[in-house]
Structure formats: structure tokens, C-alpha cells
Amino acid sequence: MRTEDVLAAVATGLWRWDNASGTVSLDGEAARLLGLPPEAVELPESAVRSRFHPVDWIEINGVVNLAVAEGTLAEARLRIMDEDGRVLRTVRSRSKPLVGRTDYRLIGTIEEIAEPQPGTTAAHTPITGDWRRSREAFLLDAGRALAEARSTAEVLRVAASLSMPGFSPDGLAVFGVAGDRLRIIGHHGHGPGDEGPFSDMRLETDYPAAQVVRTGRAIYLPDPEEYKRRFPATWPLAQRFGRVSWAFLPLIVAGRTMGAWMAAFKHPVGFSPDERSVLTTVARMLAQALQRAGVAETERELTTGLQRSMMPRLGPDIPGMRIAARYVPTGGGLQVGGDWYDVIPLPSGRFALVIGDVQGHDVRAAGLMGQLRIAVRAYASEGHRPDAVLSRASRFLAGISGSYGSATGSGADGPEEGDAEEADAFSVPRFATCLYVECDPETGSLELARAGHPEPAVRMSDGTVLTRPTAGGLPLGIVPDTDYPTTRFTLEPGETMMLCTDGLIETGGHDLDTGWARLRAVLEAGADTAGDLDRLADQLVSVVHGPSSHHTTGPLADRREDDIALVLLCREGPGCGCGGSGGPDGGHVRAVRRTMITVAQAEPERIAGARRQIRELLHDWTEEDQVDSAVLMVSEMVTNVLMHTDGDALLTAEAVGERGSRRLRVEVADGSDELPHKRQPGEMASSGRGVLLMEMLADAWGVDPRGEGKSIWFELHEPAAPAEGTADGPADSPEGDGPAGARGA
């Protein structure tokens, strides 16, 4: 007798559901129970679906998916509808999924059952609307929280805080696999040390989590008797925790079982299909979150190690000097970029400070940075001067940056279409900015070469901060054969020099002016660091990336973050951020401010920089009119050198003394032997007022002939307090149309 005949004798039909073809095969009894003619038939899935109550169809979909995932029977109670939407009967379906590589088939039975009467219960009742809404809201919140977790620790915290609708576990554990061992990644609801027996368990152990990992199938243990019956060897380990129900589910990603998740309950849980469905969905989301977190942590570890390997150690102490450095990668992406710094011992007993920024914030920028840093170190170690080091580095970067394009485009047909975008990204040449400083620790003399990089800033012993104008050339890699002029000045005892990349200046929507103003405030207050140069470095980074940084956003709409590299060099002495604040015997030290700038014939625009240097030098001068006078005379003196000689102008300014009694001396030297002479310019004349201005505005002035050329100088003496009526003084002078008109111009 056929199976169908036996089943029909007990009013039970047979059906087959083929997920791949979307068809359902019914025998005669199954067709009758579905309200169709009592004969064997094969129908499209949509035709069979129309015979079920819509709510029950949603229900059976979840039950079938759960059975496919667990390899268990799919059992559901279904209401059969006629063409008019009336309920004909209620049937119970039991089916077994046969899972293929990409699809599945269901083979099962269907039989009529009586509707439960009010006040009675059935083996399985439909999900109520409130429970379904609660479940969907829970899964939505859980999915969002797990998707936002960025580390394994965050994923575990989210898993521990999940409150499942109606049956929240009070004990959780996540197991991972290491070779042939089961290890605990994290747990919740257990005391310290409770994980000991489970932390290094062989996969062959008779333990639910180990079996789940081996088989990829979930295990539900609704009561202690079931646990003891199925896993007697490890029951004593679980008994002491006082739980009465357990669910062990596989953590599967891309078809691979990466671990297991345990949910333990102190109250009995029957693990109905609805409850198993919720647990299975959470396990799936938890596995994906752990996978994402693991990949992200691996990338962070890789990039952090890469950057640390490329960043130098500051090495042994340098007599008379202190160095502090910081590197902060950008806030997003792979956390790698092209910023770097280096400290290089030189054959002459000196040392070099290098800071640079390769264009970009990606892996290629980091790779080019590593190669460029090694090249610069090699050229410097050979004993080349700063200008030669940068010239060679520019040629080197142009060579390796251009070679990326030829390498990625090599071959008969070039890159594959799918790789075209990546190949284009690697074929674009990159440039780099760089500042190279050669330092003599004995004398404090510095020789600088600059390739498109921000200029250094110097904090003097009294807290005054100046940006040091430094001659420069194109960024590295743009033109292979580029010359880089050098600039020399001396770092005096007690002074601190800051080198940084543009990320420290511009992050937060700042331009160069507002960015420097933000850093200047920190540097000027840096005297309060009480000898801690590292603390000053932290403060400079904090003003850009710290909690208060959002209060100091700049005027630009672009608020993108950038990598930051920072180096501080302090020459020990009074007033330095790395040394004491007094003289050798602890007594008072006379404050000195000094700056020097060269204005070349080909760079008349640097006259504006000279004026800015004087204003920065005299930022706290008690008489504002004297500051204006000094700026006016400096502008006149430097302009005269560029107009009336063939050489460059060397400006030196020095302010000596205590506030209220300081003396400013400014010298402008040139290579011409021709001395200035007093003229009588007409009212409309555009020149000839230089000597007249110094006679009227300076407290003293003069010309000192030198072996080659001359030096014109003037002095201003700071008054103890602003003199009354100074605003009207020059205007009331007999020659008011002279200096007053010139000052206004």
C-alpha cells in the first residue's frame, strides 16, 4: 500500500514545497484539506499561499526559516480560507526541510485539527499582534545597537543589555574558536573567575557550546533534566550557576561557524518556535557584529603598528636641548596618513629635525611617507646640507610617485575594468611638504630648508610667540630638480620652537590666520607648564582634538579633520618650557626678544611679513603709536633697500628690558656702500621721506658702514605709561603734512 493511501486513511495529506522552483505538490487528501478538488496536483506557490490566512502565512514563513537554520521539524497551525475569505478549517502542518547548497525543499504532512475552545490552550497558537510588534521593535533596536558597535567589547556590552520580549536571559556567554580549542570571548551575569573551566576547552568535549560549533546546529535545553541527560559529563560545571533553561546557538557568518552564543535563564523557558526565532535572529546579528568588530580591530591594530613602526623614537637626550613630539592620525577611515616627523643624528655632532606631510590620508600616502622618510634619513646621514637633502628628496619622490602609474598600467591590456578606479588612484602623482632643520645643540644655531611646509613658530623666554619667516621652495615631488634656499637663525636659551603639519593649524574649519591665533594662545600660556614640554605638546593637540575644540571652530565651512604631526624643540634656559624660570643662581634674568628676516629682491611680498614680525614682537608694547611708527619705519627702510640697491635686505629687531622701560632696536643691512641722505620731497612725491620719518619718529637712528655695505638702524624707548595727548601730538606738529600724512598712508 502506498504511503499516500495510508495517510489518507487517517485524513492526513502529503505535500512537497520546492523553494527553488516555487512550486508546491499536493496529494489528493492535502488538496482536499486546502479546499481544492481531491486529486493530486502541482501548483505555484502563490496559488497555495492564497488558501492560507495572511497572518498564518507570515507565521509559517518564520517557522520554516527557523527549521531550515536549525535542521529541525517545521510545525505550524494554519487556517484555510475559501475564495470568499471565510475560514474553512484549521490544519496542522509538520514538515522536514531538505537543505541544498542554495535552496531547500519541504516534505511534510497536513491534517485537520479542532479549533481550541475559549479557556483552553493549543500546542501552538498564533502570535498576537502585541507580541509581534514587541518582537519587531526589539529586533530593530538590537540590530541598530549591534550595527553601531565598533569593537568586540562594545558588541558584548550591547548583547548583555538586550531585553528580549517576555524571556530575557540573565546569563550570557560568547564562545570563540582558536584552533581545536573553545575559548570564552566575553560573558555577562557571572562572577570573576567563573569562566575558568570553559576558557580552554577542546572542541571534542561533551559540552553544548562545543557541539554547536562542531555541528552548526542550535541546542535548546528547557530544563536541568534535559541538560543532565544529554551532557552528563559537563552538567556539574553548569549546575552551580542555578539556571534552569539554556539556549546554545551557532554564530555563523558567510556559512562558517565562528563560535557559539549561550543564553541562560533562571526561569523556565519552553523555547517555542517564536522564542527560538527571536534567539536565532539575535545570534545571526551578533555573529555579524562580532565579525565587523574583529575586522575593524585588526585594521586598527595593523594601521597603528604601521604608524608606530614609521614614527621614530626620540632617542637619547641631547645636551642642552629637549624634544617632544606627537602624531595624531585623522579621525576616520583606516587611521593612516602621510604625516611624519624624524630626529636624525648627523655626522658633524649636530642633529636634524624633519617634519613632513605626504598628500592624502590613505594607504598609499602612508607607503610613500615611509619610503620618503627613509630617503631623507639616508641623505641626511651622508652629511648633506639642508638644501641638498630636500633637493634629493624631491627627485626621489617624483621618481617613486610616478612609477606607481607605470606599474599599475603595465601589461598588454592595462588594468582590468574592475580595477580601473584603483589603478587611476595610484597613477596620480603625489607631492609632499617638508621642513628640515639642522641644529647645533652647543650654540643653538639652526639652518632650515622648507618645501611648501608651514613656517616654524618660536616662543621666546618671556612667552612672546613669533612665526619665523623662512625661505622656501615648491613641495617635494612636483619638479624633480628644485633648489631650496636656506634660512639661519639662533634659538636662544629659554626659547622653544614648534614645527607642525597643517592639520594642527587648519583642523576645525580654520585658515592659516585663525589657526595660528588658536595655537598662539596655547603657546603663550605654555610658560605655565612648569618645565613639562610634553604637557605643552598635549595642550596643543588638545586644543584641536580635545573636549573644548568644538568651541574654537574656524570661519571655514570645511570642517574635515587632518593628520597631525607636532615637534617641539626647547633650548634649555630660563623661561623655557623644559627648564627653570630664573638665572643660574635662581635670580632675575633680563628679557630679550629678537627676530631676523631676509627680504630678497625677488620677494617684495615678504615686506608684509616683516611688518607682521614687528607687530608680533611688540604685541604688548605700552605705546600703540610707537608700534605703528616702528612698522612704518621698517616698511620704509626695507622698501628703500629693494628699490635703490641690487641686494637683499636683512632685518634684525631686538627688544630688551622690562615692560614699561624696554628699548627696541631695529637694523636693516644691505650690501650697498651708498649712504642715505636727507631729501625735501614735494607734496606729491612718492619717495624721499625715509630719513625724515626716522628723524621725527625714532628716539635715535643712524647709519653704520660695514666692510661690505651698511646698516641703517633706529631705536624706540618704551614709556612707562601712555603719555597724555599722544593721539593729538603728531597732528599738531608744524610738519603735520609730512609724517602724519605718511603714517596715514
C-alpha positions in Angstrom: 0.0 0.0 0.0 1.3 3.4 -0.9 2.2 5.9 1.8 -0.3 8.4 0.4 -3.1 5.8 0.9 -2.1 5.1 4.5 -2.1 8.8 5.3 -5.4 9.4 3.5 -7.0 6.7 5.7 -6.2 8.8 8.7 -7.3 12.1 7.0 -3.7 13.2 6.6 -2.3 14.7 3.3 1.2 14.8 1.9 2.8 17.9 0.4 6.1 18.9 -1.1 7.3 22.5 -1.3 10.2 23.2 -3.7 11.8 26.6 -2.8 14.0 26.6 -6.0 11.1 26.2 -8.5 8.5 28.0 -6.4 6.0 25.1 -6.7 4.0 23.0 -4.2 3.0 19.4 -4.9 -0.2 18.1 -3.1 -1.6 14.6 -3.0 -5.4 14.2 -3.1 -6.0 14.5 0.6 -3.8 17.5 1.0 -5.6 19.2 -1.9 -9.0 18.5 -0.2 -7.8 19.9 3.1 -6.8 23.1 1.3 -10.3 23.5 -0.3 -9.3 22.2 -3.7 -10.6 19.2 -5.7 -9.4 16.0 -4.0 -6.8 15.0 -6.6 -3.0 15.2 -6.8 -1.9 18.5 -8.2 1.2 20.7 -8.6 0.6 24.4 -8.1 2.6 27.6 -8.0 3.5 28.8 -4.5 1.2 31.9 -4.9 -1.9 29.6 -5.5 -1.2 27.7 -2.3 -0.5 30.9 -0.4 -3.9 32.3 -1.3 -5.5 29.4 0.6 -3.9 30.4 3.9 -4.9 33.2 6.3 -2.4 36.1 5.7 -1.4 36.2 9.4 -0.7 32.5 9.4 1.4 32.7 6.2 3.7 35.2 7.8 3.9 32.8 10.8 4.8 29.8 8.7 7.5 31.7 6.9 9.3 32.4 10.2 8.8 28.8 11.3 10.2 27.3 8.1 13.2 29.7 8.2 13.9 28.6 11.7 13.6 24.9 10.9 16.0 25.4 7.9 18.5 27.1 10.2 18.3 24.5 12.9 17.6 21.4 10.9 14.5 20.7 12.9 10.8 20.0 12.1 8.7 22.9 11.0 5.4 22.7 12.8 2.6 25.3 12.4 -1.1 25.7 12.8 -2.8 27.2 9.8 -6.3 28.5 8.9 -7.6 27.5 5.5 -9.6 30.2 3.6 -12.1 29.8 0.8 -12.5 32.2 -2.2 -14.8 34.5 -0.2 -12.3 34.9 2.7 -14.1 32.6 5.1 -12.3 30.1 7.3 -13.0 26.5 6.2 -10.9 24.6 8.7 -7.8 24.7 10.8 -4.9 22.3 9.9 -1.6 21.4 11.4 1.4 21.0 9.2 4.6 19.1 10.1 7.4 19.2 7.6 11.1 18.4 7.3 13.5 20.7 5.3 15.9 19.1 2.9 18.6 21.8 2.6 20.7 22.1 -0.6 23.6 24.5 -1.4 21.5 27.5 -2.2 17.9 26.3 -1.7 15.7 23.9 0.2 12.7 21.6 -0.1 10.0 20.8 2.4 8.4 17.4 2.7 5.6 17.1 5.2 2.1 16.2 6.2 -1.1 18.2 6.8 -4.1 17.2 8.9 -7.2 18.8 10.2 -7.5 19.8 13.9 -10.2 21.1 16.0 -10.2 24.8 16.9 -9.3 25.4 20.6 -12.3 26.4 22.7 -12.3 29.5 24.8 -10.4 28.9 28.0 -8.3 26.1 26.6 -4.8 26.1 25.1 -3.4 24.5 22.0 0.1 23.2 21.3 0.8 26.2 19.3 -1.3 29.4 18.9 -0.8 32.2 16.5 1.4 35.2 17.5 -0.7 38.0 18.9 -0.4 41.5 17.4 1.1 43.0 20.6 3.7 40.2 20.9 4.7 40.6 17.2 5.0 44.3 17.5 7.1 43.9 20.6 9.3 41.4 18.9 9.8 43.5 15.8 10.6 46.6 17.9 13.1 44.6 20.0 14.9 43.2 16.9 15.0 46.6 15.3 16.6 48.2 18.4 19.0 45.2 18.8 20.1 45.4 15.1 20.7 49.1 15.3 22.7 48.9 18.5 24.8 46.0 17.3 25.4 47.7 13.9 26.8 50.8 15.8 29.2 48.8 17.9 32.8 49.3 16.8 34.7 46.9 19.0 34.3 43.4 20.5 33.9 44.9 23.9 31.1 47.2 22.7 29.3 44.3 21.0 29.4 42.3 24.2 28.1 45.2 26.2 25.2 45.6 23.7 24.5 41.8 23.9 24.4 41.9 27.7 21.9 44.8 27.7 19.4 43.2 25.3 16.0 42.8 26.9 14.1 40.1 24.9 10.3 40.3 24.9 9.0 38.0 27.6 12.0 35.8 28.2 15.2 37.9 28.9 18.2 35.8 29.8 20.2 36.7 33.0 23.4 34.9 31.9 25.2 35.2 28.6 28.5 33.9 27.2 30.1 34.2 23.7 32.5 31.5 22.7 35.1 31.7 20.0 37.3 29.1 18.3 41.1 29.1 18.4 42.4 26.1 16.5 40.9 23.0 18.2 40.0 24.9 21.4 36.9 26.7 22.6 37.5 29.9 24.4 35.3 32.5 26.0 35.4 35.9 24.3 33.1 37.5 26.9 30.4 36.8 29.4 27.7 38.5 31.5 25.9 37.5 34.6 28.8 35.5 36.1 31.3 36.3 38.7 35.1 36.8 38.3 36.8 33.5 37.5 33.6 31.7 36.7 34.7 31.3 33.1 37.8 29.3 34.1 36.6 25.8 33.3 35.2 26.9 30.0 38.1 29.1 28.8 40.3 26.4 27.2 38.0 23.5 26.3 38.7 21.1 23.5 36.1 21.0 20.7 35.6 17.3 21.3 34.4 17.9 24.8 30.8 16.8 25.6 29.6 20.4 26.1 26.7 22.1 24.4 28.7 25.0 23.0 31.4 22.7 21.6 28.7 20.5 19.9 27.1 23.7 18.4 30.4 24.7 16.9 31.1 21.2 15.6 27.6 20.8 14.0 26.5 24.3 13.3 23.1 23.4 14.9 21.4 25.1 17.9 20.8 23.3 21.1 17.8 24.1 23.4 17.8 22.7 26.9 14.4 23.7 28.6 15.1 22.1 32.0 18.0 20.8 34.1 16.9 17.2 33.4 17.4 17.6 29.7 20.8 19.2 30.2 21.9 16.3 32.5 20.5 13.7 30.2 22.2 15.0 27.1 25.5 16.3 28.6 26.2 14.4 31.8 29.9 15.0 31.7 29.7 18.8 31.8 26.4 19.1 33.8 28.3 19.6 37.1 30.0 22.7 35.6 26.7 24.3 34.7 24.7 23.1 37.8 26.4 25.5 40.2 25.1 28.6 38.4 21.5 27.9 39.4 20.0 28.3 35.9 17.0 26.2 34.7 16.9 26.7 30.9 19.7 27.2 28.3 19.9 28.0 24.6 23.2 27.5 22.7 23.2 28.9 19.2 25.8 29.0 16.5 27.4 32.2 15.4 27.6 31.8 11.6 29.0 34.3 9.1 29.2 33.5 5.4 28.5 29.9 6.0 31.3 29.5 8.6 30.7 28.8 12.2 32.9 31.2 14.1 31.7 30.4 17.6 28.6 29.9 19.8 26.3 32.1 22.0 24.8 30.9 25.2 21.7 32.4 26.8 20.9 31.1 30.2 17.7 31.6 32.2 16.8 31.4 35.9 13.1 30.9 35.0 11.8 28.0 32.8 11.6 28.7 29.1 9.9 26.2 26.7 11.7 27.6 23.6 8.6 27.8 21.4 9.2 28.4 17.7 8.6 32.1 18.3 11.2 32.2 21.1 13.6 30.2 19.0 13.1 32.5 16.1 14.0 35.5 18.2 17.1 33.8 19.6 18.2 32.7 16.1 17.8 36.2 14.7 19.8 37.8 17.6 22.5 35.1 17.1 22.8 36.0 13.4 23.1 39.7 14.2 25.5 39.1 17.0 27.7 37.0 14.7 27.8 39.7 12.0 28.6 42.4 14.6 31.4 40.4 16.1 32.8 39.8 12.6 32.7 43.5 11.8 34.3 44.4 15.1 37.0 41.8 14.6 37.9 43.2 11.2 37.9 46.7 12.4 40.1 45.9 15.4 42.5 44.0 13.1 42.7 47.0 10.8 43.3 49.4 13.7 46.0 47.1 15.1 47.6 46.9 11.7 47.5 50.6 11.0 48.6 51.5 14.5 51.5 49.2 14.2 52.3 50.5 10.8 52.4 54.1 12.0 54.4 53.3 15.1 56.9 51.5 13.1 57.3 54.5 10.8 57.4 57.0 13.7 60.9 57.3 15.3 61.8 57.1 18.9 63.3 60.4 20.1 66.4 58.6 21.2 68.9 59.6 23.9 68.8 63.1 25.5 70.6 65.9 23.6 72.7 68.0 26.0 71.2 71.5 26.3 68.1 70.6 24.3 64.7 68.9 24.9 62.4 67.4 22.3 58.7 66.4 22.5 56.7 65.0 19.6 53.2 63.9 18.9 51.4 62.2 16.0 47.6 62.0 15.7 46.0 60.2 12.8 42.8 61.5 11.2 39.5 60.7 12.8 38.2 58.4 10.2 39.0 55.7 7.6 42.0 53.5 8.1 43.6 55.8 10.6 46.7 56.1 8.4 48.1 59.0 6.6 51.2 60.7 5.2 52.3 62.9 8.1 55.6 62.1 9.8 58.5 63.5 11.9 62.0 62.3 12.5 65.1 63.1 14.6 68.3 62.3 12.8 71.8 62.2 14.4 74.3 63.8 11.9 78.0 63.0 11.4 79.0 66.5 12.5 77.7 66.0 16.0 74.6 68.0 15.2 71.2 66.6 14.7 68.3 67.2 12.3 64.6 67.6 12.9 62.3 66.7 10.0 58.6 67.1 9.7 56.5 66.4 6.6 53.2 65.7 5.1 52.6 63.4 2.0 49.4 64.3 0.2 46.5 62.0 1.1 45.1 60.0 4.1 45.2 56.5 2.6 47.4 53.5 2.5 49.4 54.9 -0.5 50.1 58.1 1.4 51.4 56.0 4.3 53.5 53.9 2.0 55.1 56.9 0.2 55.7 58.6 3.6 57.6 55.5 4.8 59.8 55.5 1.7 60.4 59.3 1.8 61.2 59.3 5.5 63.9 56.6 4.9 65.3 58.5 1.9 65.5 61.8 3.8 67.2 60.0 6.7 69.7 58.4 4.3 70.6 61.7 2.6 70.9 63.5 5.9 73.2 60.7 7.4 75.5 61.2 4.4 76.2 64.7 5.6 74.4 66.8 3.0 73.3 70.3 3.9 69.5 71.0 4.4 69.0 72.4 0.8 70.7 69.4 -0.7 68.7 66.9 1.4 65.4 68.4 0.2 66.6 68.6 -3.5 67.5 64.9 -3.4 64.2 64.0 -1.6 62.2 65.9 -4.2 63.9 64.0 -7.0 63.3 60.7 -5.1 59.6 61.3 -4.5 59.0 62.4 -8.1 60.6 59.1 -9.2 58.7 56.7 -7.0 55.3 58.6 -7.2 55.4 58.5 -11.0 56.4 54.8 -11.0 53.1 53.9 -9.5 51.3 54.9 -12.6 53.5 52.9 -14.9 53.4 49.9 -12.6 49.6 49.8 -12.3 49.1 50.4 -16.0 51.7 47.8 -17.2 50.7 44.8 -19.4 49.4 44.4 -22.8 45.8 45.4 -22.0 46.4 47.6 -18.9 44.3 47.1 -15.7 41.1 45.1 -15.6 37.9 47.2 -15.8 37.1 46.4 -12.2 40.5 47.7 -11.1 40.4 50.8 -13.3 39.4 53.2 -10.5 42.0 51.8 -8.1 44.7 52.0 -10.8 43.7 55.6 -11.6 44.1 56.5 -7.9 47.6 55.0 -7.8 48.7 56.6 -11.1 48.2 60.1 -9.9 51.5 61.6 -8.7 51.6 62.7 -5.1 53.6 65.6 -3.5 54.8 66.2 0.0 55.6 69.2 2.1 58.6 69.1 4.4 60.6 71.3 6.8 64.2 70.2 7.5 66.1 71.8 10.4 69.8 71.2 11.2 70.5 72.1 14.8 73.8 72.7 16.7 73.0 71.9 20.4 76.0 73.8 21.6 75.3 77.2 20.1 71.6 76.9 19.3 72.2 77.8 15.7 69.6 76.5 13.2 69.7 76.1 9.5 66.4 75.5 7.8 65.1 74.5 4.4 61.4 74.4 3.6 59.4 72.7 0.9 55.9 74.2 0.9 55.5 73.5 4.6 54.1 75.8 7.3 56.8 78.0 8.8 58.1 77.3 12.3 57.0 79.3 15.4 59.2 80.3 18.3 58.1 81.1 21.8 60.6 83.3 23.5 61.7 83.2 27.1 59.1 85.8 28.1 56.2 84.0 26.3 56.1 86.1 23.1 55.4 83.9 20.1 56.6 84.7 16.6 56.3 82.8 13.4 59.8 82.7 11.8 59.7 83.7 8.2 61.6 81.0 6.3 62.7 81.0 2.7 61.2 78.0 0.9 60.6 76.2 -2.4 58.0 74.0 -4.0 56.7 70.9 -2.3 58.7 67.8 -2.8 57.9 65.7 -5.9 56.4 68.4 -8.1 59.6 69.4 -10.0 62.4 66.8 -9.7 65.2 69.3 -9.8 64.3 72.1 -7.4 66.5 74.4 -5.4 65.7 75.1 -1.8 67.1 78.2 -0.1 68.2 78.0 3.5 67.4 80.3 6.4 69.6 80.6 9.5 68.8 81.9 13.0 69.7 81.1 16.6 67.4 79.5 19.1 68.3 81.4 22.3 68.4 79.9 25.8 64.8 79.6 27.1 63.2 79.6 23.7 61.0 76.8 22.2 60.5 76.2 18.5 57.3 74.5 17.2 57.2 72.5 14.0 53.8 71.2 12.8 51.9 70.0 9.9 48.9 71.9 8.5 46.5 69.6 10.4 47.3 71.2 13.7 46.6 74.6 12.2 43.5 74.1 9.9 41.5 71.2 11.5 38.1 72.5 12.7 37.5 74.9 9.8 40.4 77.3 10.3 42.5 79.1 7.8 46.2 79.9 8.5 45.5 83.2 10.3 42.7 81.9 12.7 44.5 78.6 13.2 47.8 80.3 14.2 45.8 82.5 16.6 44.3 79.5 18.3 47.8 77.9 18.7 49.4 81.2 19.8 47.1 81.4 22.8 48.3 78.0 24.0 51.9 78.7 23.3 51.8 82.0 25.1 50.2 80.3 28.1 52.8 77.5 27.9 55.0 79.1 30.4 52.6 77.7 33.0 53.6 74.1 32.1 56.2 74.3 34.8 59.0 72.7 32.9 57.0 70.0 31.2 57.5 70.1 27.4 55.3 67.0 26.9 52.5 68.7 28.7 52.7 71.6 26.3 52.6 69.2 23.3 49.5 67.6 24.8 47.8 71.0 25.3 48.5 71.9 21.6 46.9 68.7 20.4 44.0 69.1 22.9 43.0 72.5 21.6 42.4 70.9 18.2 41.1 67.4 19.2 40.2 67.8 22.9 36.8 68.3 24.5 37.0 72.1 24.1 37.9 72.0 20.4 34.3 72.5 19.3 34.3 75.9 21.0 37.1 77.1 18.7 35.8 76.2 15.3 37.1 78.4 12.5 35.3 80.5 9.8 35.5 77.9 7.0 32.6 75.6 6.1 35.0 72.7 5.5 35.4 71.1 8.9 37.3 67.9 7.8 40.0 66.6 10.1 43.5 66.1 9.0 46.5 64.1 10.4 48.6 66.0 12.9 52.4 65.8 13.4 54.0 68.1 16.0 57.6 68.6 17.2 58.7 70.9 20.0 62.4 71.8 20.4 63.5 73.7 23.5 66.9 75.1 24.2 67.3 74.8 28.0 67.5 78.1 29.8 65.4 80.5 31.8 61.8 80.8 30.7 61.9 77.6 28.6 59.0 75.1 28.8 61.6 72.5 29.7 63.8 74.3 32.2 63.7 76.8 35.0 62.4 80.3 35.1 65.4 82.1 36.6 69.1 82.6 36.1 71.8 80.1 37.0 71.6 81.3 40.6 67.8 81.5 40.7 67.9 85.3 40.2 66.2 87.5 37.7 67.1 87.3 34.0 66.8 90.3 31.7 64.2 89.6 29.0 65.4 89.7 25.4 63.2 89.4 22.3 64.9 89.0 18.9 63.8 88.3 15.4 65.5 88.3 12.0 64.2 88.1 8.5 65.7 88.4 5.0 63.7 90.0 2.2 65.1 89.1 -1.2 64.9 91.3 -4.3 62.7 88.6 -5.9 60.3 88.5 -2.9 59.0 92.0 -2.3 55.8 90.4 -0.9 57.8 89.5 2.2 57.8 93.1 3.3 54.3 92.4 4.7 55.8 89.5 6.7 58.4 91.9 8.1 55.7 94.3 9.2 53.8 91.4 10.8 57.0 90.3 12.6 57.4 93.7 14.2 53.8 93.8 15.4 54.2 90.3 16.9 57.4 91.3 18.6 55.7 94.4 20.1 52.4 92.7 20.9 52.4 94.0 24.5 54.2 97.4 23.9 52.6 100.0 26.1 52.5 102.7 23.4 50.5 101.7 20.4 51.6 104.8 18.4 55.2 103.7 18.8 54.3 100.3 17.3 52.7 102.0 14.3 55.8 104.1 14.0 58.1 101.1 14.1 56.1 99.3 11.5 56.1 102.3 9.2 59.9 102.9 9.5 60.6 99.2 8.9 58.5 99.2 5.8 60.2 102.3 4.5 63.7 101.0 5.2 63.2 97.6 3.6 61.5 99.1 0.6 64.4 101.5 0.1 66.9 98.6 0.0 64.9 96.8 -2.6 64.4 99.9 -4.7 67.8 101.6 -4.5 70.2 98.6 -4.3 70.8 95.3 -6.1 71.0 93.2 -3.0 68.7 91.7 -0.3 67.6 93.4 2.9 68.5 91.7 6.2 66.2 92.9 9.0 67.2 92.4 12.7 64.9 93.5 15.6 65.6 93.3 19.3 63.6 94.4 22.3 65.5 94.4 25.6 64.3 95.2 29.1 61.3 95.0 31.3 57.8 96.1 30.3 57.5 99.8 30.6 61.2 100.5 30.1 62.2 98.4 27.1 64.3 99.5 24.2 63.6 98.4 20.6 66.5 98.4 18.2 65.9 97.6 14.5 68.6 97.3 11.9 68.3 96.8 8.2 71.6 95.8 6.5 72.3 95.7 2.7 75.4 95.3 0.5 75.5 98.8 -0.9 78.1 101.4 0.1 75.8 104.3 -0.8 74.7 106.1 2.3 71.2 107.6 2.7 70.8 111.4 2.6 68.1 113.7 3.6 65.8 115.0 0.9 63.0 117.6 0.6 60.2 115.7 -1.2 57.4 117.7 -2.7 53.8 117.3 -1.6 53.0 114.8 -4.4 56.3 112.9 -4.2 56.1 109.1 -3.7 59.6 108.7 -2.1 62.3 110.5 -0.3 60.8 110.6 3.2 62.7 107.8 4.8 65.3 109.9 6.7 62.6 112.5 7.6 60.4 109.7 9.1 63.3 108.4 11.3 64.2 111.9 12.4 60.6 112.6 13.5 59.6 109.2 14.9 62.7 107.5 16.2 64.3 108.2 19.6 67.6 107.6 17.9 68.8 106.5 14.5 71.9 106.2 12.5 74.0 104.5 9.7 76.9 102.2 10.4 79.2 101.5 7.5 80.4 97.9 7.3 83.1 96.0 5.4 80.7 95.3 2.6 77.6 97.5 2.7 76.0 99.3 5.6 73.4 99.0 8.3 70.7 101.6 9.0 69.2 101.4 12.5 66.7 103.2 14.7 65.7 102.8 18.4 62.5 103.4 20.3 62.2 103.7 24.1 59.1 102.4 25.6 57.4 104.9 28.0 56.3 103.7 31.5 52.7 104.6 30.6 50.9 106.1 27.6 51.6 109.8 27.5 48.5 112.0 27.7 47.6 113.7 24.4 49.8 111.5 22.2 46.9 111.0 19.8 46.9 114.7 19.0 50.7 115.3 19.3 51.8 114.4 15.7 48.8 116.1 14.1 49.6 119.4 15.9 53.3 119.4 14.9 54.4 122.1 12.5 55.3 119.4 9.9 51.9 117.7 10.3 51.5 117.3 6.5 54.8 115.3 6.5 54.9 112.4 8.9 51.3 112.5 9.7 50.3 112.1 6.1 52.9 109.4 5.6 51.8 107.5 8.6 48.2 107.6 7.4 49.3 106.3 4.0 
